[in-house]
Amino acid sequence: MKNRSLFLIGMAFVILSIFFSPGRIGTFIAENLSEDGILSDYFIYALIFLRIVSLITGLSCLVFLVLSRAFPEWIQACKKWLAGEKGAFWILIFILILGGILRFHHLGEKSLWLDETHTYVTVSHPHPGPLIASFRAPAAVMPPFYYLLLKASLVIFGKSEFSLRLVTCLAGIMSIAAVYKLTQKLWDRQMGLVAAFIMAVNVFHVSLSQIARRYELSVLLAICSMLFFLYMLDRKSRIVWMLYPLTTILGLYTSHFFALVVLVQIIYLLVTPILIRLNWKRLIIGYSLIAIICLPLFLIWVEWVITGGESTGYRVGSPNWRSVINLFKCFLVNDESGWGYQLFFPIALLGLYLGFLSRESSLCVTEGLKRKNGQLMMLLWLVVPISLCFILSRFFIQSFFMCRYFSIVSVPFYIFIAAGVIFLSKRAFIIWLVWVIFAFNLFFVILQYDPVKKEQWREAIAFLSEHSEKNDIILAQIHEVTTGMDFIEHTHKTSPLDYYYSGQAEVIALPHNLERQELAPYYRSIRNRLEQKKDFWLIIRKAFERGQTSAFVLDLAGGNYQIVAEKKWPGVLLYRFEGVKNPER
């Protein structure tokens, strides 16, 4: 019966490889689903990838079937080796290599997008003193640990897109091993490997590992904090026990949202009081260290909350139930236009349900507890941060509910998917489920490599650097500042130009809200500068342009200019204005 099923699966994959014809499927999607009737090259590459993987998987199943009949003893020995500790080790190595390839691929080839250039401006101080001082303002809400690591990367490897993204890339790879260890601790090696595999190929985390932001480092430290939290409760050696407050402190100094992980751990202790009685000394020492060292961060965070979440960035508005669905959607496809993600919801629910019915684990046997307490911690990790931030964003602070901020919450979601996959694999060949996960995620990973999906500041500013002159003026409407913070003193308002621009022209920033009355003196100074120039440039983040900016700039310049050139890149617009000889006409 098993051989027959394996033969059918192999033939199904071979047939799929024929079905995944880029020409046939591409034409259908272009005619029926694409808005402009044109598909990108990367979409065609993704279809070719699916075809190749389907063919290899199908042929592998058929070859395995032949070998299992010809050499049954050898096949059984291979299965036994793969199920053992050494087999799991080499499978994990393969998964880490796969995750590393996906994360290092195109790491330094794409242009930095807006937030990444903000990161560069933040760490561009020549000395760490001003860098650390810049985090004391409540509006910053960016603890310094990630930026200090990033500064070290820039010192060692120099200024480049690769060195800016290297810290998050390495953190993403280490997160794969960490999630394996955590899942193995709560369940077993097999489930740990599935969870690590999901983490390795997941497009959401591959994408976060390729941007110069702190999110993936937060994920790594959150997993390590949870793992060492379990080891602390398991009363391991003092060295392992001290790693819990260390990783937690580093996590809090990476992101204020890491406090949600600590909150989950505290709630878990409150609902399992026996753990407090068994470990009260270690808990007091550990949390005392965390509280003392992280007190400055706590005071800044409280002040930020009291001011209503004042931030130099934009607000995302009040979330609703669709926001929660889109959050899990983002965990799976990293794009709200993605499809097929619905398949993983019932698998995760199945893993969540069965997790509370499964046998006891090593941790629970040691402490006389039931294994479901481990699953309870994963459930709290998934539910508490989302619920709390939903309430805060809905009624108090409108800056909380963003997918990237919740990257630390995606881990238990993947673990529950892995639990569902393990359960289903007992009733179907796991090779089918692994292929579905692999193909689904890699399809979107390939699409993620498309440079058109990112703002191409490097290409736009390279053109501007080449064609602008020393006496030119460049007006830049790039950064969105919505608070009462002084726009003129804001350090990030021209960050892409700060990183890429190599010309000598004067750069003047424009706010995204052009009707701010408090900036009237600033506008007058710009107008006075323009009156002295024959022509000037205007570079705009495309999200801001609705026709108002160019009209406002013409009015600001006194109507004595006209647009003589316009160029567009993904996410970026560039205009050149030239003086009109006879403005009366």
C-alpha positions as CSV (number, residue, x, y, z in Angstrom):
1,M,0.0,0.0,0.0
2,K,2.8,2.4,0.9
3,N,4.7,1.6,-2.4
4,R,1.5,2.2,-4.3
5,S,1.0,5.6,-2.6
6,L,4.6,6.6,-3.2
7,F,4.3,5.7,-6.9
8,L,1.1,7.8,-7.2
9,I,2.8,10.7,-5.5
10,G,5.8,10.4,-7.8
11,M,3.7,10.4,-10.9
12,A,1.6,13.3,-9.5
13,F,4.8,15.4,-9.2
14,V,5.9,14.5,-12.7
15,I,2.5,15.5,-14.1
16,L,2.8,18.8,-12.1
17,S,6.1,19.5,-13.7
18,I,4.4,19.3,-17.0
19,F,1.5,21.5,-15.8
20,F,3.8,24.2,-14.5
21,S,4.6,25.5,-17.9
22,P,5.7,29.1,-17.6
23,G,4.1,29.9,-21.0
24,R,0.8,28.3,-20.3
25,I,0.3,29.5,-16.7
26,G,1.9,32.8,-17.3
27,T,-0.4,33.5,-20.2
28,F,-3.5,32.6,-18.1
29,I,-2.4,34.8,-15.2
30,A,-1.5,37.7,-17.4
31,E,-4.9,37.6,-19.1
32,N,-7.1,36.9,-16.1
33,L,-5.3,38.1,-12.9
34,S,-2.6,40.6,-13.7
35,E,-3.8,44.2,-13.7
36,D,-1.7,45.4,-16.6
37,G,-1.5,42.0,-18.5
38,I,2.3,41.9,-18.0
39,L,4.2,39.5,-15.7
40,S,7.6,40.3,-14.3
41,D,10.6,38.1,-15.2
42,Y,10.8,37.0,-11.5
43,F,7.3,35.6,-11.8
44,I,8.4,33.5,-14.8
45,Y,11.5,32.4,-12.8
46,A,9.2,31.3,-10.0
47,L,7.1,29.2,-12.3
48,I,10.3,27.6,-13.8
49,F,11.4,26.9,-10.3
50,L,8.2,25.1,-9.4
51,R,8.5,23.0,-12.6
52,I,12.0,21.9,-11.8
53,V,11.3,21.1,-8.2
54,S,8.2,19.1,-9.2
55,L,10.1,17.1,-11.7
56,I,13.0,16.4,-9.2
57,T,10.6,15.4,-6.4
58,G,8.6,13.1,-8.7
59,L,11.7,11.4,-10.1
60,S,13.1,11.1,-6.5
61,C,10.0,9.3,-5.3
62,L,10.1,6.9,-8.2
63,V,13.9,6.2,-7.7
64,F,13.3,5.7,-4.0
65,L,10.6,3.2,-4.8
66,V,12.9,1.2,-7.1
67,L,15.7,1.3,-4.5
68,S,13.4,0.2,-1.7
69,R,12.5,-2.9,-3.6
70,A,16.1,-3.6,-4.8
71,F,17.9,-2.8,-1.5
72,P,15.3,-3.0,1.3
73,E,17.9,-3.5,4.1
74,W,19.9,-0.4,2.9
75,I,16.8,1.7,2.8
76,Q,15.8,0.7,6.3
77,A,19.3,1.5,7.6
78,C,19.1,4.9,6.0
79,K,15.7,5.6,7.6
80,K,17.0,4.6,11.0
81,W,20.1,6.8,10.6
82,L,18.0,9.8,9.6
83,A,15.7,9.3,12.6
84,G,18.6,9.3,14.9
85,E,20.6,12.2,16.4
86,K,23.3,12.2,13.8
87,G,20.8,12.2,11.0
88,A,18.9,15.0,12.6
89,F,22.2,17.0,12.9
90,W,23.0,16.7,9.2
91,I,19.4,17.5,8.2
92,L,19.7,20.6,10.3
93,I,23.0,21.5,8.6
94,F,21.3,21.2,5.2
95,I,18.4,23.4,6.4
96,L,20.8,26.0,7.7
97,I,22.7,26.0,4.3
98,L,19.4,26.3,2.5
99,G,18.3,29.2,4.7
100,G,21.7,30.8,4.4
101,I,21.6,30.7,0.6
102,L,18.2,32.2,0.5
103,R,19.3,35.0,2.8
104,F,22.6,35.8,1.3
105,H,21.3,35.7,-2.3
106,H,21.1,39.3,-3.7
107,L,21.9,40.6,-0.2
108,G,23.9,43.6,-1.4
109,E,22.5,44.0,-4.9
110,K,19.3,45.8,-4.3
111,S,19.1,49.4,-3.4
112,L,18.4,50.4,0.2
113,W,14.9,51.4,0.8
114,L,13.8,54.4,2.9
115,D,13.9,52.8,6.4
116,E,17.3,51.3,5.7
117,T,18.8,54.7,4.9
118,H,17.3,55.9,8.2
119,T,19.3,53.1,9.8
120,Y,22.5,54.3,8.2
121,V,21.9,57.9,9.3
122,T,21.4,56.6,12.8
123,V,24.7,54.8,12.9
124,S,26.7,57.3,10.8
125,H,28.1,59.2,13.9
126,P,31.8,58.7,14.1
127,H,31.7,58.0,17.8
128,P,29.2,55.9,19.8
129,G,28.5,58.7,22.3
130,P,26.1,60.7,20.0
131,L,24.6,57.4,18.8
132,I,23.6,56.3,22.3
133,A,22.4,59.9,23.2
134,S,20.1,59.9,20.2
135,F,18.1,57.1,21.8
136,R,17.2,59.0,24.9
137,A,14.4,60.9,23.2
138,P,11.0,59.2,23.7
139,A,10.1,59.7,20.0
140,A,13.0,57.6,18.9
141,V,11.8,54.3,20.4
142,M,14.9,52.5,19.1
143,P,17.1,50.9,21.7
144,P,20.8,50.9,20.7
145,F,22.0,47.3,20.8
146,Y,21.3,46.5,17.1
147,Y,22.7,49.8,15.9
148,L,25.9,49.2,17.9
149,L,26.3,45.8,16.2
150,L,25.6,47.5,12.8
151,K,28.2,50.1,13.5
152,A,30.8,47.4,14.1
153,S,29.8,45.7,10.8
154,L,30.3,49.0,9.0
155,V,33.7,49.5,10.6
156,I,34.9,46.0,9.7
157,F,33.4,45.6,6.2
158,G,33.0,49.3,5.1
159,K,30.0,51.2,3.9
160,S,27.9,49.1,1.5
161,E,24.5,47.6,1.2
162,F,25.9,44.2,2.1
163,S,27.6,45.3,5.4
164,L,24.4,47.2,6.4
165,R,22.3,44.0,6.0
166,L,24.9,41.5,7.3
167,V,23.8,41.6,10.9
168,T,20.2,40.8,10.2
169,C,21.2,38.2,7.7
170,L,23.3,36.3,10.2
171,A,20.6,36.8,12.9
172,G,18.1,35.2,10.5
173,I,20.3,32.2,9.9
174,M,20.9,31.7,13.6
175,S,17.2,31.9,14.2
176,I,16.7,28.7,12.2
177,A,19.0,26.8,14.6
178,A,17.4,28.5,17.6
179,V,13.8,27.6,16.6
180,Y,15.0,24.0,16.1
181,K,16.4,23.8,19.6
182,L,13.3,25.4,21.2
183,T,10.9,23.1,19.4
184,Q,13.0,20.1,20.2
185,K,13.0,21.1,23.8
186,L,9.2,21.2,23.9
187,W,8.5,18.4,21.5
188,D,11.1,16.3,19.7
189,R,13.7,16.3,17.0
190,Q,11.4,15.6,14.1
191,M,9.1,18.5,14.9
192,G,12.1,20.7,15.5
193,L,13.4,20.0,12.0
194,V,10.0,20.8,10.5
195,A,9.8,24.1,12.4
196,A,13.4,24.9,11.4
197,F,12.6,24.1,7.7
198,I,9.6,26.4,7.8
199,M,11.7,29.2,9.3
200,A,14.4,28.7,6.7
201,V,12.2,29.0,3.6
202,N,9.6,31.4,5.0
203,V,9.4,34.4,2.7
204,F,8.5,36.8,5.6
205,H,11.7,36.0,7.5
206,V,13.9,35.8,4.4
207,S,12.7,39.3,3.6
208,L,13.4,40.6,7.1
209,S,16.8,39.0,7.0
210,Q,17.7,41.1,3.9
211,I,16.8,44.5,5.3
212,A,19.0,46.7,7.6
213,R,16.5,46.8,10.4
214,R,16.4,45.3,13.9
215,Y,13.4,42.9,13.5
216,E,15.3,39.7,12.8
217,L,17.7,40.2,15.6
218,S,14.7,40.6,17.9
219,V,13.4,37.3,16.6
220,L,16.7,35.5,17.4
221,L,16.9,37.0,20.9
222,A,13.2,36.2,21.6
223,I,13.7,32.5,20.7
224,C,16.9,32.4,22.8
225,S,15.1,34.1,25.7
226,M,12.3,31.5,25.6
227,L,14.7,28.6,25.3
228,F,16.9,29.7,28.3
229,F,13.7,30.5,30.2
230,L,12.8,26.8,29.9
231,Y,16.3,25.8,30.8
232,M,16.1,28.0,33.9
233,L,12.9,26.4,34.9
234,D,14.5,23.0,34.2
235,R,17.2,23.9,36.8
236,K,20.1,23.5,34.5
237,S,23.7,24.7,35.3
238,R,24.3,28.2,36.5
239,I,26.0,29.2,33.2
240,V,22.9,28.2,31.2
241,W,20.6,29.8,33.7
242,M,22.5,33.2,33.5
243,L,22.0,33.2,29.7
244,Y,18.3,33.9,30.3
245,P,18.7,37.4,31.8
246,L,21.5,38.1,29.3
247,T,19.4,37.4,26.2
248,T,16.4,39.1,27.7
249,I,18.4,42.3,28.4
250,L,19.9,42.3,24.9
251,G,16.4,41.8,23.5
252,L,15.0,44.7,25.4
253,Y,18.0,46.8,24.2
254,T,17.1,45.8,20.7
255,S,13.4,46.5,20.6
256,H,10.9,47.8,23.1
257,F,8.4,45.3,21.7
258,F,10.6,42.6,23.3
259,A,8.9,43.6,26.6
260,L,5.9,41.5,25.2
261,V,8.1,38.4,25.3
262,V,8.9,39.1,29.0
263,L,5.2,39.7,29.7
264,V,4.4,36.3,28.2
265,Q,6.9,34.6,30.4
266,I,5.6,36.3,33.5
267,I,2.0,35.3,32.7
268,Y,3.1,31.8,32.1
269,L,4.7,31.7,35.6
270,L,1.5,33.1,37.1
271,V,-0.7,30.3,35.5
272,T,1.8,27.6,36.6
273,P,2.6,28.6,40.2
274,I,4.4,25.4,40.9
275,L,7.3,26.7,38.8
276,I,7.6,29.8,40.9
277,R,7.8,27.6,44.1
278,L,10.5,25.4,42.5
279,N,12.6,28.3,41.1
280,W,11.8,31.4,43.1
281,K,15.5,32.2,44.0
282,R,16.6,32.2,40.3
283,L,13.5,34.1,39.2
284,I,14.1,36.9,41.8
285,I,17.8,37.2,40.8
286,G,17.1,37.0,37.1
287,Y,14.2,39.6,37.0
288,S,16.1,41.9,39.4
289,L,19.0,42.0,37.0
290,I,16.7,42.7,34.1
291,A,14.8,45.4,35.9
292,I,17.9,47.2,37.1
293,I,19.8,47.2,33.8
294,C,16.7,48.0,31.7
295,L,15.3,50.7,33.9
296,P,16.4,53.5,31.6
297,L,14.6,51.9,28.7
298,F,11.5,51.4,30.8
299,L,11.3,55.1,31.8
300,I,11.7,56.2,28.1
301,W,9.0,53.7,27.0
302,V,6.6,54.9,29.7
303,E,7.1,58.5,28.7
304,W,6.5,57.5,25.0
305,V,3.2,55.8,26.0
306,I,2.1,58.7,28.1
307,T,2.6,61.1,25.1
308,G,0.3,58.9,23.0
309,G,3.0,57.1,21.1
310,E,4.6,60.1,19.6
311,S,6.8,59.0,16.7
312,T,8.8,60.5,13.9
313,G,7.2,58.0,11.5
314,Y,3.7,57.6,10.2
315,R,0.8,56.1,12.0
316,V,-1.0,53.0,10.8
317,G,-4.4,53.9,12.2
318,S,-6.8,51.8,14.3
319,P,-6.7,48.1,13.5
320,N,-9.8,45.9,13.0
321,W,-10.4,42.1,12.5
322,R,-9.0,42.3,9.0
323,S,-5.8,43.7,10.4
324,V,-5.3,40.5,12.5
325,I,-6.0,38.3,9.4
326,N,-3.6,40.4,7.3
327,L,-1.0,39.9,10.1
328,F,-1.0,36.1,9.8
329,K,-1.2,36.5,6.1
330,C,2.0,38.6,6.2
331,F,3.7,35.8,8.3
332,L,3.1,33.4,5.4
333,V,3.4,35.4,2.2
334,N,4.8,38.8,3.3
335,D,2.4,40.5,0.9
336,E,-1.3,41.1,1.3
337,S,-1.8,40.2,-2.4
338,G,-0.4,36.7,-1.7
339,W,-2.6,33.7,-2.2
340,G,-2.7,30.1,-1.0
341,Y,-1.9,31.0,2.6
342,Q,-5.3,29.8,3.8
343,L,-4.0,26.2,3.6
344,F,-1.7,26.8,6.6
345,F,-4.4,28.1,9.0
346,P,-6.2,24.7,9.5
347,I,-2.8,23.0,9.8
348,A,-1.8,25.5,12.5
349,L,-5.1,25.1,14.3
350,L,-4.7,21.3,14.1
351,G,-1.2,21.6,15.6
352,L,-2.5,23.9,18.4
353,Y,-5.4,21.5,19.2
354,L,-3.3,18.3,19.2
355,G,-0.5,20.0,21.1
356,F,-2.5,19.9,24.3
357,L,-3.3,16.2,23.8
358,S,0.2,15.0,23.1
359,R,2.5,12.9,25.4
360,E,4.8,14.4,28.0
361,S,8.1,16.0,27.2
362,S,11.4,15.9,29.1
363,L,10.9,19.3,30.7
364,C,7.5,18.3,32.1
365,V,8.7,14.9,33.3
366,T,11.6,16.5,35.2
367,E,9.3,18.9,37.0
368,G,6.3,16.6,37.3
369,L,4.2,18.8,35.0
370,K,2.3,17.9,31.9
371,R,3.6,18.7,28.5
372,K,0.6,20.9,27.7
373,N,2.2,23.7,29.8
374,G,4.9,24.0,27.1
375,Q,2.2,24.4,24.5
376,L,0.4,26.9,26.8
377,M,3.5,29.0,26.7
378,M,3.6,29.0,22.9
379,L,-0.1,29.9,22.8
380,L,0.4,32.8,25.2
381,W,3.4,33.9,23.1
382,L,1.1,34.0,20.1
383,V,-2.1,35.5,21.6
384,V,-0.9,37.9,24.3
385,P,1.2,40.3,22.2
386,I,-1.3,40.5,19.4
387,S,-4.3,41.0,21.7
388,L,-2.5,43.6,23.9
389,C,-1.2,45.6,20.9
390,F,-4.6,45.4,19.2
391,I,-6.2,47.0,22.2
392,L,-3.5,49.7,22.5
393,S,-3.6,50.5,18.8
394,R,-7.3,50.5,18.7
395,F,-7.9,52.9,21.7
396,F,-4.6,54.5,22.7
397,I,-1.5,54.4,20.4
398,Q,-2.0,54.3,16.6
399,S,1.6,53.2,15.8
400,F,1.6,49.6,17.2
401,F,-0.1,47.3,14.7
402,M,2.5,46.7,11.9
403,C,3.5,43.3,10.6
404,R,7.3,43.9,11.0
405,Y,6.8,44.8,14.7
406,F,5.2,41.4,15.3
407,S,8.0,39.3,13.8
408,I,8.7,37.9,17.3
409,V,5.2,36.6,17.4
410,S,5.5,34.6,14.2
411,V,7.7,31.9,15.8
412,P,4.9,30.1,17.8
413,F,2.7,30.3,14.7
414,Y,5.3,28.4,12.7
415,I,5.7,25.9,15.5
416,F,2.0,25.1,15.5
417,I,2.1,24.6,11.8
418,A,5.0,22.2,12.3
419,A,2.9,20.3,14.9
420,G,0.1,20.0,12.4
421,V,2.5,18.8,9.7
422,I,3.8,16.1,12.0
423,F,0.3,14.9,12.7
424,L,-0.7,14.9,9.1
425,S,2.5,13.1,8.1
426,K,1.3,10.0,10.0
427,R,-1.6,9.8,7.6
428,A,0.2,10.9,4.4
429,F,3.7,11.0,3.1
430,I,5.6,13.8,4.7
431,I,7.4,14.4,1.5
432,W,4.2,15.8,0.0
433,L,3.7,18.2,2.9
434,V,7.3,19.3,2.9
435,W,7.1,19.9,-0.9
436,V,4.0,22.0,-0.4
437,I,5.7,24.2,2.3
438,F,8.9,24.4,0.2
439,A,7.3,25.3,-3.1
440,F,4.8,27.7,-1.6
441,N,7.4,29.7,0.3
442,L,10.1,29.6,-2.4
443,F,7.7,30.8,-5.0
444,F,7.2,34.0,-3.0
445,V,10.9,34.2,-2.0
446,I,11.8,34.4,-5.7
447,L,9.2,37.1,-6.2
448,Q,10.7,38.9,-3.3
449,Y,14.0,39.1,-5.1
450,D,12.4,41.3,-7.8
451,P,14.1,44.8,-7.4
452,V,10.9,46.4,-8.7
453,K,9.3,45.6,-5.4
454,K,11.7,47.9,-3.6
455,E,12.3,51.7,-3.8
456,Q,15.3,52.2,-6.1
457,W,16.9,55.1,-4.4
458,R,20.4,54.0,-5.5
459,E,19.5,54.2,-9.2
460,A,17.6,57.5,-8.9
461,I,20.2,59.3,-6.9
462,A,23.0,58.0,-9.1
463,F,21.3,59.7,-12.0
464,L,20.9,62.9,-9.9
465,S,24.5,62.8,-8.8
466,E,25.6,62.5,-12.4
467,H,23.5,65.3,-13.8
468,S,23.2,67.8,-11.0
469,E,25.7,70.7,-10.7
470,K,27.4,72.4,-7.8
471,N,25.1,75.5,-8.0
472,D,21.9,73.5,-8.2
473,I,19.3,73.1,-5.5
474,I,17.7,69.7,-4.8
475,L,14.3,69.8,-3.1
476,A,13.6,66.4,-1.4
477,Q,10.2,65.3,-0.2
478,I,11.1,61.9,1.3
479,H,10.4,61.4,5.0
480,E,7.0,61.4,6.6
481,V,7.0,63.4,9.9
482,T,3.6,63.6,11.6
483,T,4.5,64.9,15.0
484,G,5.1,68.3,16.5
485,M,8.9,67.5,16.4
486,D,10.8,70.3,14.7
487,F,11.0,69.3,11.1
488,I,14.1,71.4,10.4
489,E,16.1,69.6,13.1
490,H,15.0,66.2,12.1
491,T,18.0,64.1,11.1
492,H,16.3,61.5,8.7
493,K,14.4,63.8,6.4
494,T,16.9,63.4,3.5
495,S,18.4,60.0,4.5
496,P,18.6,58.4,1.0
497,L,20.5,61.4,-0.3
498,D,22.7,61.3,2.8
499,Y,23.8,57.7,1.9
500,Y,23.8,57.7,-2.0
501,Y,24.3,61.3,-3.2
502,S,27.8,62.1,-4.3
503,G,27.2,65.4,-6.0
504,Q,27.8,68.9,-4.6
505,A,24.4,70.5,-5.0
506,E,22.6,71.9,-2.0
507,V,19.8,69.6,-0.6
508,I,16.7,71.1,1.0
509,A,14.0,68.9,2.6
510,L,10.3,69.3,2.1
511,P,7.8,67.8,4.6
512,H,5.1,65.4,3.3
513,N,2.4,67.6,4.8
514,L,2.9,70.8,2.7
515,E,0.2,72.8,4.5
516,R,1.9,72.9,7.9
517,Q,1.5,76.6,9.0
518,E,4.3,76.4,11.5
519,L,6.7,75.9,8.6
520,A,5.8,79.2,6.8
521,P,9.2,80.9,7.7
522,Y,10.9,77.7,6.4
523,Y,9.0,78.0,3.1
524,R,9.9,81.6,2.7
525,S,13.6,80.8,3.1
526,I,13.3,78.2,0.4
527,R,11.6,80.6,-1.9
528,N,14.3,83.2,-1.4
529,R,16.9,80.5,-2.3
530,L,15.0,79.5,-5.4
531,E,14.8,83.1,-6.6
532,Q,18.6,83.1,-6.9
533,K,18.6,80.0,-9.1
534,K,17.9,79.4,-12.8
535,D,16.7,75.9,-12.3
536,F,16.4,73.2,-9.6
537,W,15.6,69.5,-9.0
538,L,12.7,67.9,-7.0
539,I,13.0,64.3,-5.8
540,I,9.9,62.7,-4.2
541,R,9.1,59.4,-2.6
542,K,6.3,58.2,-4.9
543,A,3.9,57.4,-2.1
544,F,3.6,61.1,-1.4
545,E,3.1,62.4,-5.0
546,R,-0.5,63.0,-6.0
547,G,0.2,66.1,-8.1
548,Q,0.1,68.4,-5.2
549,T,3.8,68.5,-4.6
550,S,4.9,69.7,-8.0
551,A,2.1,72.3,-8.0
552,F,3.1,73.5,-4.5
553,V,6.7,73.8,-5.6
554,L,5.8,75.8,-8.6
555,D,3.8,78.1,-6.4
556,L,6.6,78.2,-3.9
557,A,9.0,79.3,-6.6
558,G,6.7,82.2,-7.6
559,G,5.4,80.5,-10.8
560,N,8.6,81.4,-12.7
561,Y,9.5,77.8,-13.4
562,Q,8.2,74.9,-15.5
563,I,8.9,71.1,-15.5
564,V,11.3,70.4,-18.3
565,A,12.2,66.8,-17.4
566,E,10.6,63.9,-15.4
567,K,12.1,60.5,-14.6
568,K,10.6,57.6,-12.7
569,W,12.0,54.6,-10.8
570,P,10.1,52.2,-8.6
571,G,9.1,54.2,-5.6
572,V,10.9,57.4,-6.7
573,L,10.1,60.4,-8.9
574,L,12.5,63.0,-10.1
575,Y,11.7,66.4,-11.7
576,R,13.8,69.1,-13.1
577,F,12.4,72.7,-13.1
578,E,13.7,75.4,-15.3
579,G,13.1,79.1,-15.2
580,V,10.6,80.6,-17.6
581,K,12.0,83.6,-19.6
582,N,8.7,85.4,-19.9
583,P,6.7,84.6,-16.8
584,E,4.0,87.2,-17.7
585,R,2.8,85.0,-20.5
